[in-house]
């Protein structure tokens, strides 16, 4: 009963909206359950604001939710970039894609995570890929 009460508890997120710690986030035809870990009894965003931060994969068009791993592939055909694509680096023409096994070439291509950004938009939290880590490690030795 105690856990049920805690999970159903509604708090005011820092975005200004009431939310619970666990709720559904729906975008582009998919729904996930998102659990938020409060810091000092507060959460940064409500689930509706998290919903607005979801983007579509440039390659398969499926949703990329906050917390999902992402890939950064370069498009060989810059004139054929989908309207919904998010460009991470215009110089390298790196476009945000999902990390699904039927979309990403390998897990070695994971280049970060989709996280909350400023002004209620998501952003890439870039991390080195496995290949980049291996190459960097060789240079360090």
URCORVEN-V769571 format. One record per backbone hydrogen bond with DSSP energy under -0.5 kcal/mol. NH is the residue of the N-H (numbers start at 1). CO is the residue of the C=O. If there is no record, write none. Layout:
NH,CO  NH,CO
This chain:
5,1  6,2  7,3  8,4  9,5  9,6  11,19  13,11  13,17  14,43  15,44  16,13  19,11  21,9  22,7  23,34  25,32  27,30  30,27  32,25  34,23  34,32  35,33  36,21  36,34  38,36  39,42  40,38  42,39  50,46  51,47  52,48  53,49  53,50  54,51  55,64  57,62  58,96  61,57  64,55  65,63  67,114  68,65  70,112  71,97  72,109  73,95  75,93  76,74  80,77  81,78  85,82  87,85  88,86  88,94  89,94  93,89  94,89  95,73  96,86  97,71  99,69  103,100  104,100  109,106  110,107  111,70  112,70  113,125  114,68  115,113  115,123  117,121  120,117  121,118  123,115  125,113  126,124  127,111  130,108  131,108  133,129  134,130  135,131  136,132  137,133  138,134  139,135  140,136  141,137
